[in-house]
Amino acid sequence: MSNKLDALLERLKAHQRTLILAMAEQDGLPAGSTLRQVAELENVIAAVEAVTAEEADRAKRP
């Protein structure tokens, strides 16, 4: 399961990074919809990291 979670996490981070870099290239403020996407991705990334940590803790238990 960890490999699948790690792969998901990498895809989410890559997509978020792409959005952030695209916003940096534009003059002015980014569109609200893009900002929301970045924020939503951040929440999902945090959730996946939490599940990954939980799975790691479970794997360590006897």
PyMOL Python script that loads the backbone (N, CA, C, O; Angstrom):
from pymol import cmd

cmd.read_pdbstr("""\
ATOM      1  N   MET A   1       0.821  -1.194   0.000  1.00  0.00           N
ATOM      2  CA  MET A   1       0.000   0.000   0.000  1.00  0.00           C
ATOM      3  C   MET A   1       0.865   1.257   0.000  1.00  0.00           C
ATOM      4  O   MET A   1       0.515   2.262  -0.620  1.00  0.00           O
ATOM      5  N   SER A   2       1.977   1.192   0.689  1.00  0.00           N
ATOM      6  CA  SER A   2       2.846   2.358   0.818  1.00  0.00           C
ATOM      7  C   SER A   2       3.318   2.858  -0.545  1.00  0.00           C
ATOM      8  O   SER A   2       3.378   4.065  -0.777  1.00  0.00           O
ATOM      9  N   ASN A   3       3.653   1.932  -1.447  1.00  0.00           N
ATOM     10  CA  ASN A   3       4.109   2.347  -2.776  1.00  0.00           C
ATOM     11  C   ASN A   3       3.026   3.094  -3.530  1.00  0.00           C
ATOM     12  O   ASN A   3       3.311   4.067  -4.227  1.00  0.00           O
ATOM     13  N   LYS A   4       1.782   2.645  -3.396  1.00  0.00           N
ATOM     14  CA  LYS A   4       0.675   3.319  -4.074  1.00  0.00           C
ATOM     15  C   LYS A   4       0.439   4.695  -3.468  1.00  0.00           C
ATOM     16  O   LYS A   4       0.184   5.658  -4.191  1.00  0.00           O
ATOM     17  N   LEU A   5       0.525   4.791  -2.141  1.00  0.00           N
ATOM     18  CA  LEU A   5       0.357   6.088  -1.486  1.00  0.00           C
ATOM     19  C   LEU A   5       1.496   7.031  -1.861  1.00  0.00           C
ATOM     20  O   LEU A   5       1.274   8.218  -2.099  1.00  0.00           O
ATOM     21  N   ASP A   6       2.706   6.503  -1.913  1.00  0.00           N
ATOM     22  CA  ASP A   6       3.860   7.325  -2.309  1.00  0.00           C
ATOM     23  C   ASP A   6       3.699   7.838  -3.740  1.00  0.00           C
ATOM     24  O   ASP A   6       4.009   8.993  -4.030  1.00  0.00           O
ATOM     25  N   ALA A   7       3.218   6.985  -4.619  1.00  0.00           N
ATOM     26  CA  ALA A   7       3.019   7.388  -6.013  1.00  0.00           C
ATOM     27  C   ALA A   7       1.931   8.460  -6.115  1.00  0.00           C
ATOM     28  O   ALA A   7       2.072   9.428  -6.862  1.00  0.00           O
ATOM     29  N   LEU A   8       0.855   8.281  -5.365  1.00  0.00           N
ATOM     30  CA  LEU A   8      -0.216   9.271  -5.344  1.00  0.00           C
ATOM     31  C   LEU A   8       0.307  10.607  -4.829  1.00  0.00           C
ATOM     32  O   LEU A   8       0.020  11.661  -5.397  1.00  0.00           O
ATOM     33  N   LEU A   9       1.071  10.550  -3.756  1.00  0.00           N
ATOM     34  CA  LEU A   9       1.632  11.764  -3.171  1.00  0.00           C
ATOM     35  C   LEU A   9       2.523  12.494  -4.166  1.00  0.00           C
ATOM     36  O   LEU A   9       2.457  13.719  -4.280  1.00  0.00           O
ATOM     37  N   GLU A  10       3.337  11.764  -4.873  1.00  0.00           N
ATOM     38  CA  GLU A  10       4.216  12.379  -5.869  1.00  0.00           C
ATOM     39  C   GLU A  10       3.420  13.033  -6.995  1.00  0.00           C
ATOM     40  O   GLU A  10       3.764  14.124  -7.450  1.00  0.00           O
ATOM     41  N   ARG A  11       2.352  12.364  -7.445  1.00  0.00           N
ATOM     42  CA  ARG A  11       1.522  12.944  -8.507  1.00  0.00           C
ATOM     43  C   ARG A  11       0.840  14.227  -8.034  1.00  0.00           C
ATOM     44  O   ARG A  11       0.793  15.219  -8.761  1.00  0.00           O
ATOM     45  N   LEU A  12       0.315  14.197  -6.817  1.00  0.00           N
ATOM     46  CA  LEU A  12      -0.347  15.378  -6.275  1.00  0.00           C
ATOM     47  C   LEU A  12       0.626  16.546  -6.138  1.00  0.00           C
ATOM     48  O   LEU A  12       0.312  17.674  -6.521  1.00  0.00           O
ATOM     49  N   LYS A  13       1.807  16.269  -5.589  1.00  0.00           N
ATOM     50  CA  LYS A  13       2.812  17.323  -5.425  1.00  0.00           C
ATOM     51  C   LYS A  13       3.271  17.873  -6.767  1.00  0.00           C
ATOM     52  O   LYS A  13       3.475  19.078  -6.912  1.00  0.00           O
ATOM     53  N   ALA A  14       3.430  17.003  -7.735  1.00  0.00           N
ATOM     54  CA  ALA A  14       3.865  17.438  -9.064  1.00  0.00           C
ATOM     55  C   ALA A  14       2.819  18.346  -9.699  1.00  0.00           C
ATOM     56  O   ALA A  14       3.154  19.362 -10.309  1.00  0.00           O
ATOM     57  N   HIS A  15       1.561  17.977  -9.552  1.00  0.00           N
ATOM     58  CA  HIS A  15       0.490  18.798 -10.129  1.00  0.00           C
ATOM     59  C   HIS A  15       0.424  20.156  -9.430  1.00  0.00           C
ATOM     60  O   HIS A  15       0.268  21.191 -10.078  1.00  0.00           O
ATOM     61  N   GLN A  16       0.544  20.139  -8.106  1.00  0.00           N
ATOM     62  CA  GLN A  16       0.530  21.385  -7.353  1.00  0.00           C
ATOM     63  C   GLN A  16       1.709  22.272  -7.766  1.00  0.00           C
ATOM     64  O   GLN A  16       1.552  23.478  -7.952  1.00  0.00           O
ATOM     65  N   ARG A  17       2.857  21.677  -7.904  1.00  0.00           N
ATOM     66  CA  ARG A  17       4.053  22.423  -8.310  1.00  0.00           C
ATOM     67  C   ARG A  17       3.861  23.043  -9.702  1.00  0.00           C
ATOM     68  O   ARG A  17       4.236  24.193  -9.932  1.00  0.00           O
ATOM     69  N   THR A  18       3.282  22.285 -10.613  1.00  0.00           N
ATOM     70  CA  THR A  18       3.021  22.790 -11.954  1.00  0.00           C
ATOM     71  C   THR A  18       2.117  24.011 -11.911  1.00  0.00           C
ATOM     72  O   THR A  18       2.371  25.006 -12.590  1.00  0.00           O
ATOM     73  N   LEU A  19       1.060  23.931 -11.108  1.00  0.00           N
ATOM     74  CA  LEU A  19       0.144  25.063 -10.985  1.00  0.00           C
ATOM     75  C   LEU A  19       0.847  26.288 -10.399  1.00  0.00           C
ATOM     76  O   LEU A  19       0.665  27.402 -10.890  1.00  0.00           O
ATOM     77  N   ILE A  20       1.644  26.086  -9.358  1.00  0.00           N
ATOM     78  CA  ILE A  20       2.339  27.191  -8.709  1.00  0.00           C
ATOM     79  C   ILE A  20       3.336  27.836  -9.662  1.00  0.00           C
ATOM     80  O   ILE A  20       3.414  29.062  -9.745  1.00  0.00           O
ATOM     81  N   LEU A  21       4.091  27.026 -10.374  1.00  0.00           N
ATOM     82  CA  LEU A  21       5.054  27.575 -11.322  1.00  0.00           C
ATOM     83  C   LEU A  21       4.359  28.325 -12.451  1.00  0.00           C
ATOM     84  O   LEU A  21       4.869  29.347 -12.910  1.00  0.00           O
ATOM     85  N   ALA A  22       3.218  27.847 -12.904  1.00  0.00           N
ATOM     86  CA  ALA A  22       2.459  28.539 -13.944  1.00  0.00           C
ATOM     87  C   ALA A  22       1.948  29.881 -13.427  1.00  0.00           C
ATOM     88  O   ALA A  22       1.957  30.873 -14.156  1.00  0.00           O
ATOM     89  N   MET A  23       1.505  29.915 -12.176  1.00  0.00           N
ATOM     90  CA  MET A  23       1.051  31.183 -11.600  1.00  0.00           C
ATOM     91  C   MET A  23       2.200  32.179 -11.495  1.00  0.00           C
ATOM     92  O   MET A  23       2.004  33.377 -11.696  1.00  0.00           O
ATOM     93  N   ALA A  24       3.379  31.695 -11.185  1.00  0.00           N
ATOM     94  CA  ALA A  24       4.543  32.569 -11.036  1.00  0.00           C
ATOM     95  C   ALA A  24       4.922  33.227 -12.359  1.00  0.00           C
ATOM     96  O   ALA A  24       5.488  34.319 -12.364  1.00  0.00           O
ATOM     97  N   GLU A  25       4.620  32.586 -13.462  1.00  0.00           N
ATOM     98  CA  GLU A  25       4.963  33.113 -14.777  1.00  0.00           C
ATOM     99  C   GLU A  25       4.032  34.235 -15.223  1.00  0.00           C
ATOM    100  O   GLU A  25       4.372  35.009 -16.118  1.00  0.00           O
ATOM    101  N   GLN A  26       2.868  34.324 -14.603  1.00  0.00           N
ATOM    102  CA  GLN A  26       1.878  35.316 -15.013  1.00  0.00           C
ATOM    103  C   GLN A  26       2.070  36.620 -14.241  1.00  0.00           C
ATOM    104  O   GLN A  26       2.486  36.618 -13.083  1.00  0.00           O
ATOM    105  N   ASP A  27       1.762  37.718 -14.899  1.00  0.00           N
ATOM    106  CA  ASP A  27       1.747  39.006 -14.218  1.00  0.00           C
ATOM    107  C   ASP A  27       0.412  39.149 -13.485  1.00  0.00           C
ATOM    108  O   ASP A  27      -0.607  38.622 -13.930  1.00  0.00           O
ATOM    109  N   GLY A  28       0.426  39.840 -12.396  1.00  0.00           N
ATOM    110  CA  GLY A  28      -0.813  40.060 -11.658  1.00  0.00           C
ATOM    111  C   GLY A  28      -1.142  38.897 -10.744  1.00  0.00           C
ATOM    112  O   GLY A  28      -0.353  37.970 -10.561  1.00  0.00           O
ATOM    113  N   LEU A  29      -2.327  38.980 -10.183  1.00  0.00           N
ATOM    114  CA  LEU A  29      -2.774  37.951  -9.253  1.00  0.00           C
ATOM    115  C   LEU A  29      -3.288  36.723  -9.998  1.00  0.00           C
ATOM    116  O   LEU A  29      -3.893  36.846 -11.063  1.00  0.00           O
ATOM    117  N   PRO A  30      -3.050  35.558  -9.445  1.00  0.00           N
ATOM    118  CA  PRO A  30      -3.580  34.331 -10.062  1.00  0.00           C
ATOM    119  C   PRO A  30      -5.101  34.286  -9.946  1.00  0.00           C
ATOM    120  O   PRO A  30      -5.696  34.923  -9.076  1.00  0.00           O
ATOM    121  N   ALA A  31      -5.697  33.539 -10.820  1.00  0.00           N
ATOM    122  CA  ALA A  31      -7.149  33.347 -10.783  1.00  0.00           C
ATOM    123  C   ALA A  31      -7.539  32.641  -9.490  1.00  0.00           C
ATOM    124  O   ALA A  31      -6.817  31.780  -8.987  1.00  0.00           O
ATOM    125  N   GLY A  32      -8.688  33.025  -8.970  1.00  0.00           N
ATOM    126  CA  GLY A  32      -9.179  32.414  -7.743  1.00  0.00           C
ATOM    127  C   GLY A  32      -9.349  30.914  -7.862  1.00  0.00           C
ATOM    128  O   GLY A  32      -9.111  30.177  -6.905  1.00  0.00           O
ATOM    129  N   SER A  33      -9.761  30.459  -9.039  1.00  0.00           N
ATOM    130  CA  SER A  33      -9.964  29.022  -9.228  1.00  0.00           C
ATOM    131  C   SER A  33      -8.637  28.263  -9.127  1.00  0.00           C
ATOM    132  O   SER A  33      -8.588  27.152  -8.599  1.00  0.00           O
ATOM    133  N   THR A  34      -7.575  28.869  -9.632  1.00  0.00           N
ATOM    134  CA  THR A  34      -6.262  28.230  -9.542  1.00  0.00           C
ATOM    135  C   THR A  34      -5.772  28.215  -8.103  1.00  0.00           C
ATOM    136  O   THR A  34      -5.196  27.228  -7.645  1.00  0.00           O
ATOM    137  N   LEU A  35      -6.002  29.311  -7.395  1.00  0.00           N
ATOM    138  CA  LEU A  35      -5.632  29.350  -5.980  1.00  0.00           C
ATOM    139  C   LEU A  35      -6.382  28.285  -5.187  1.00  0.00           C
ATOM    140  O   LEU A  35      -5.811  27.634  -4.312  1.00  0.00           O
ATOM    141  N   ARG A  36      -7.660  28.113  -5.499  1.00  0.00           N
ATOM    142  CA  ARG A  36      -8.447  27.087  -4.815  1.00  0.00           C
ATOM    143  C   ARG A  36      -7.923  25.691  -5.114  1.00  0.00           C
ATOM    144  O   ARG A  36      -7.881  24.832  -4.233  1.00  0.00           O
ATOM    145  N   GLN A  37      -7.520  25.469  -6.371  1.00  0.00           N
ATOM    146  CA  GLN A  37      -6.957  24.163  -6.740  1.00  0.00           C
ATOM    147  C   GLN A  37      -5.701  23.873  -5.929  1.00  0.00           C
ATOM    148  O   GLN A  37      -5.523  22.765  -5.424  1.00  0.00           O
ATOM    149  N   VAL A  38      -4.835  24.868  -5.808  1.00  0.00           N
ATOM    150  CA  VAL A  38      -3.595  24.701  -5.051  1.00  0.00           C
ATOM    151  C   VAL A  38      -3.926  24.401  -3.587  1.00  0.00           C
ATOM    152  O   VAL A  38      -3.324  23.513  -2.983  1.00  0.00           O
ATOM    153  N   ALA A  39      -4.874  25.136  -3.024  1.00  0.00           N
ATOM    154  CA  ALA A  39      -5.262  24.925  -1.624  1.00  0.00           C
ATOM    155  C   ALA A  39      -5.879  23.543  -1.425  1.00  0.00           C
ATOM    156  O   ALA A  39      -5.585  22.860  -0.444  1.00  0.00           O
ATOM    157  N   GLU A  40      -6.730  23.140  -2.355  1.00  0.00           N
ATOM    158  CA  GLU A  40      -7.343  21.814  -2.258  1.00  0.00           C
ATOM    159  C   GLU A  40      -6.289  20.720  -2.358  1.00  0.00           C
ATOM    160  O   GLU A  40      -6.344  19.727  -1.631  1.00  0.00           O
ATOM    161  N   LEU A  41      -5.336  20.903  -3.252  1.00  0.00           N
ATOM    162  CA  LEU A  41      -4.250  19.933  -3.379  1.00  0.00           C
ATOM    163  C   LEU A  41      -3.452  19.857  -2.079  1.00  0.00           C
ATOM    164  O   LEU A  41      -3.059  18.772  -1.649  1.00  0.00           O
ATOM    165  N   GLU A  42      -3.215  21.006  -1.459  1.00  0.00           N
ATOM    166  CA  GLU A  42      -2.470  21.020  -0.194  1.00  0.00           C
ATOM    167  C   GLU A  42      -3.195  20.206   0.866  1.00  0.00           C
ATOM    168  O   GLU A  42      -2.565  19.472   1.627  1.00  0.00           O
ATOM    169  N   ASN A  43      -4.518  20.332   0.917  1.00  0.00           N
ATOM    170  CA  ASN A  43      -5.303  19.550   1.880  1.00  0.00           C
ATOM    171  C   ASN A  43      -5.223  18.059   1.587  1.00  0.00           C
ATOM    172  O   ASN A  43      -5.082  17.249   2.504  1.00  0.00           O
ATOM    173  N   VAL A  44      -5.311  17.699   0.326  1.00  0.00           N
ATOM    174  CA  VAL A  44      -5.238  16.283  -0.045  1.00  0.00           C
ATOM    175  C   VAL A  44      -3.837  15.741   0.226  1.00  0.00           C
ATOM    176  O   VAL A  44      -3.690  14.613   0.696  1.00  0.00           O
ATOM    177  N   ILE A  45      -2.818  16.530  -0.066  1.00  0.00           N
ATOM    178  CA  ILE A  45      -1.443  16.110   0.214  1.00  0.00           C
ATOM    179  C   ILE A  45      -1.271  15.834   1.709  1.00  0.00           C
ATOM    180  O   ILE A  45      -0.682  14.824   2.092  1.00  0.00           O
ATOM    181  N   ALA A  46      -1.785  16.729   2.547  1.00  0.00           N
ATOM    182  CA  ALA A  46      -1.691  16.535   3.997  1.00  0.00           C
ATOM    183  C   ALA A  46      -2.428  15.265   4.428  1.00  0.00           C
ATOM    184  O   ALA A  46      -1.950  14.528   5.290  1.00  0.00           O
ATOM    185  N   ALA A  47      -3.582  15.016   3.829  1.00  0.00           N
ATOM    186  CA  ALA A  47      -4.347  13.816   4.171  1.00  0.00           C
ATOM    187  C   ALA A  47      -3.603  12.549   3.762  1.00  0.00           C
ATOM    188  O   ALA A  47      -3.556  11.583   4.524  1.00  0.00           O
ATOM    189  N   VAL A  48      -3.029  12.549   2.577  1.00  0.00           N
ATOM    190  CA  VAL A  48      -2.278  11.378   2.113  1.00  0.00           C
ATOM    191  C   VAL A  48      -1.054  11.154   3.004  1.00  0.00           C
ATOM    192  O   VAL A  48      -0.729  10.015   3.340  1.00  0.00           O
ATOM    193  N   GLU A  49      -0.381  12.235   3.384  1.00  0.00           N
ATOM    194  CA  GLU A  49       0.770  12.103   4.280  1.00  0.00           C
ATOM    195  C   GLU A  49       0.349  11.534   5.633  1.00  0.00           C
ATOM    196  O   GLU A  49       1.074  10.728   6.217  1.00  0.00           O
ATOM    197  N   ALA A  50      -0.818  11.947   6.136  1.00  0.00           N
ATOM    198  CA  ALA A  50      -1.311  11.414   7.405  1.00  0.00           C
ATOM    199  C   ALA A  50      -1.613   9.922   7.300  1.00  0.00           C
ATOM    200  O   ALA A  50      -1.275   9.153   8.200  1.00  0.00           O
ATOM    201  N   VAL A  51      -2.243   9.517   6.214  1.00  0.00           N
ATOM    202  CA  VAL A  51      -2.555   8.096   6.020  1.00  0.00           C
ATOM    203  C   VAL A  51      -1.263   7.303   5.861  1.00  0.00           C
ATOM    204  O   VAL A  51      -1.148   6.194   6.383  1.00  0.00           O
ATOM    205  N   THR A  52      -0.304   7.854   5.156  1.00  0.00           N
ATOM    206  CA  THR A  52       0.986   7.189   4.985  1.00  0.00           C
ATOM    207  C   THR A  52       1.664   6.976   6.332  1.00  0.00           C
ATOM    208  O   THR A  52       2.222   5.909   6.589  1.00  0.00           O
ATOM    209  N   ALA A  53       1.614   7.987   7.188  1.00  0.00           N
ATOM    210  CA  ALA A  53       2.204   7.862   8.528  1.00  0.00           C
ATOM    211  C   ALA A  53       1.465   6.819   9.356  1.00  0.00           C
ATOM    212  O   ALA A  53       2.089   6.041  10.077  1.00  0.00           O
ATOM    213  N   GLU A  54       0.155   6.800   9.259  1.00  0.00           N
ATOM    214  CA  GLU A  54      -0.639   5.796   9.982  1.00  0.00           C
ATOM    215  C   GLU A  54      -0.291   4.388   9.510  1.00  0.00           C
ATOM    216  O   GLU A  54      -0.138   3.474  10.320  1.00  0.00           O
ATOM    217  N   GLU A  55      -0.170   4.224   8.219  1.00  0.00           N
ATOM    218  CA  GLU A  55       0.179   2.906   7.672  1.00  0.00           C
ATOM    219  C   GLU A  55       1.578   2.484   8.123  1.00  0.00           C
ATOM    220  O   GLU A  55       1.806   1.308   8.408  1.00  0.00           O
ATOM    221  N   ALA A  56       2.496   3.414   8.188  1.00  0.00           N
ATOM    222  CA  ALA A  56       3.856   3.108   8.643  1.00  0.00           C
ATOM    223  C   ALA A  56       3.835   2.688  10.110  1.00  0.00           C
ATOM    224  O   ALA A  56       4.546   1.764  10.503  1.00  0.00           O
ATOM    225  N   ASP A  57       3.015   3.369  10.925  1.00  0.00           N
ATOM    226  CA  ASP A  57       2.898   3.005  12.343  1.00  0.00           C
ATOM    227  C   ASP A  57       2.302   1.612  12.490  1.00  0.00           C
ATOM    228  O   ASP A  57       2.739   0.828  13.333  1.00  0.00           O
ATOM    229  N   ARG A  58       1.311   1.309  11.673  1.00  0.00           N
ATOM    230  CA  ARG A  58       0.683  -0.021  11.743  1.00  0.00           C
ATOM    231  C   ARG A  58       1.676  -1.106  11.357  1.00  0.00           C
ATOM    232  O   ARG A  58       1.682  -2.187  11.947  1.00  0.00           O
ATOM    233  N   ALA A  59       2.503  -0.826  10.382  1.00  0.00           N
ATOM    234  CA  ALA A  59       3.471  -1.807   9.921  1.00  0.00           C
ATOM    235  C   ALA A  59       4.530  -2.097  10.986  1.00  0.00           C
ATOM    236  O   ALA A  59       5.089  -3.194  11.021  1.00  0.00           O
ATOM    237  N   LYS A  60       4.806  -1.135  11.842  1.00  0.00           N
ATOM    238  CA  LYS A  60       5.792  -1.305  12.895  1.00  0.00           C
ATOM    239  C   LYS A  60       5.288  -2.107  14.089  1.00  0.00           C
ATOM    240  O   LYS A  60       6.075  -2.654  14.862  1.00  0.00           O
ATOM    241  N   ARG A  61       3.967  -2.170  14.229  1.00  0.00           N
ATOM    242  CA  ARG A  61       3.377  -2.895  15.367  1.00  0.00           C
ATOM    243  C   ARG A  61       3.561  -4.401  15.194  1.00  0.00           C
ATOM    244  O   ARG A  61       3.534  -4.923  14.079  1.00  0.00           O
ATOM    245  N   PRO A  62       3.749  -5.085  16.320  1.00  0.00           N
ATOM    246  CA  PRO A  62       3.905  -6.544  16.237  1.00  0.00           C
ATOM    247  C   PRO A  62       2.621  -7.256  15.898  1.00  0.00           C
ATOM    248  O   PRO A  62       2.603  -8.482  15.795  1.00  0.00           O
TER     249      PRO A  62
END
""", "prot")
cmd.dss("prot")
cmd.show_as("cartoon", "prot")
cmd.util.cbc("prot")
cmd.orient("prot")
